[in-house]
Amino acid sequence: MRTLAERRLRDSLRDPSSADLRNTRVPRGAGYLCGEVNAANAVGGRRGFQRFIAGAHSEMPVALEESMEAAEFEQAWDRLC
């Protein structure tokens, strides 16, 4: 499950090979991975670590902290992670 979620996360990034992960965990009984990712942006620089929630299966999308409204992501993080 962890490997599938990591693959889905990396596939959602502009440069999958540049991704550094930290503080990853699979909540008990969950089909998704929570953690932080730092990856290259469009101009090759690093974004800095941001939180993510990545489902292992296609029915749960990958959610990156920067790609959602702050309050919406915080609510999802608190509920799921």
Residue, then its C-alpha position, 0 to 999 in steps of 0.5 A: m500500500r505504501t509503495l502504491a501511494e508513493r508512486r501515485l504521489r511521485d506521478s503527480l509531481r512535475d519531476p518525480s525523481s526529485a521528490d524527497l519524502r519525510n515524516t511519512r505514515v500510514p494511519r491505522g487501517a487506512g488506504y493512503l499515505c500522509g507525509e511531507v514532500n519536497a520536489a523540484n518546481a517548474v524552473g528547477g528550484r525546490r519548493g520546500f517541504q509541503r504536506f500531502i495525502a496520497g491514496a494508494h488507489s485511483e478513487m482517492p486523489v493525491a492532495l498537496e498542501e499548495s494545491m488546495e485552499a488552506a482551510e480545506f487542506e487543514q480539515a482533510w489533514d486533521r480528519l485523515c492524518 
